[in-house]
Amino acid sequence: MSDDILRQEIDGVEYFTIASTGESGMSQRGLSRLCGVGLRAVQNLLDNLTKKTAPHWLQSLVEGDLYLTKKTAVKGGETTPIKAQVCWGVLRYYERKGRVEAVRALDAIGAIGINSFIQAKTGWLPEQYQSSPKQRQQISRILSTPQPWTLMFESEFEENLARLSKLHKKHIQNGKYYWEFIYNWMTPEEKAKLDIVNPVLANGRRKHKIHQMLSSQTKQRLSPHVTSVLILMKSANSVAELRRLVQRQYGVDQPNLFDGWSLE
């Protein structure tokens, strides 16, 4: 493989970035996995694009070059990476055809852009192509691997949630309220990264608790907020009243909880 090409394989998907330009792409096999279809299906679609017989949804891709580079040597053989914008078009095609995998991939990619998505995977981030420092700091608040579980929410937090929602402690949807009152400072970029490193499973839960994916600095900064919300919960008699108290305390735009805070 050329020294100018950065390659990273994650969960069976190969990502490529040309170091000197920042242009990015994926392997055909990797793209097929993200789309939830077989390799042959993607290859046939690319052939149709080359022959200008592709579905009308993909006609905008017909005139351009589909491939990032010529054949590139990788472990176990060779591959011809597909350009990022072509990957995006193919994913959208399979999203419209109802492929759940493609929908999930686009949800994760859309918030940060496919080039930034792949560049993050390959580690290519020269200054002129980086997202803003603020965006990078925000994304860095979400870890790539979970930390060991530690207590972040006291039992009385859940007890008060149950009281306010008029439900038994075992029956309340804790996650819904945690998102609303604790985690709604997250940016779209942070939520996208969280969904990549700790996705929602078929049972509707995540494998790891969200606070296990937060950097230590973020948890330290968040801790007083959790305590403050608990105090407001004790003063409220309903979820609606708690919402009013939280909005009065922090304003509707809770992300300002982290304004001006740098992790660097």
HELIX and SHEET records of a PDB file:
HELIX    1   1 GLN A   28  CYS A   35  1                                   8    
HELIX    2   2 LEU A   39  THR A   50  1                                  12    
HELIX    3   3 HIS A   56  LEU A   61  5                                   6    
HELIX    4   4 ALA A   84  ARG A   96  1                                  13    
HELIX    5   5 VAL A  100  GLY A  110  1                                  11    
HELIX    6   6 ILE A  114  THR A  122  1                                   9    
HELIX    7   7 GLU A  127  TYR A  129  5                                   3    
HELIX    8   8 PRO A  133  SER A  140  1                                   8    
HELIX    9   9 SER A  155  SER A  165  1                                  11    
HELIX   10  10 ASN A  174  PHE A  181  1                                   8    
HELIX   11  11 PRO A  188  VAL A  197  1                                  10    
HELIX   12  12 ILE A  210  MET A  213  5                                   4    
HELIX   13  13 SER A  216  SER A  235  1                                  20    
HELIX   14  14 VAL A  239  TYR A  250  1                                  12    
HELIX   15  15 GLN A  254  PHE A  258  5                                   5    
SHEET    1   A 4 ILE A   5  ILE A  10  0                                        
SHEET    2   A 4 VAL A  13  ILE A  18 -1                                        
SHEET    3   A 4 SER A  24  MET A  26 -1                                        
SHEET    4   A 4 ILE A  82  LYS A  83 -1                                        
SHEET    1   B 2 THR A  72  VAL A  74  0                                        
SHEET    2   B 2 GLY A  77  THR A  79 -1                                        
END                                                                             
